[in-house]
Amino acid sequence: MSAHCMLTGATPGFGNSASHSRRRTSRRFDRNVRRKRCWLPSEGRRVRLRLSAKGIKTVDAIGAEAAVAAVAAVARIRARGVRV
């Protein structure tokens, strides 16, 4: 699973690990991405979304129906060309 949020578009960050001797090595900061199933009343089916923690909170705040069925989640995702 890629660390990419379908709703917010959050992608991994990159940086350096610093050891005790302060020697630097490259590392990757992955997003907290989880699969979340949401009911899509307009299509009469569930959709599975890969959302970051912030994306899940956004869906909870504006409501699953508003986020998924209305314009918020699916329209943004489909506008990017991702199949849901």
Secondary structure, 3 states (H helix, E strand, C coil): CCCCCCCCCCCCEEEEEECCCCCEEEEEECCCEEEEEEEECCCCEEEEEEEEHHHHHHHHHHCHHHHHHCCCHHHHHHHCCCCC
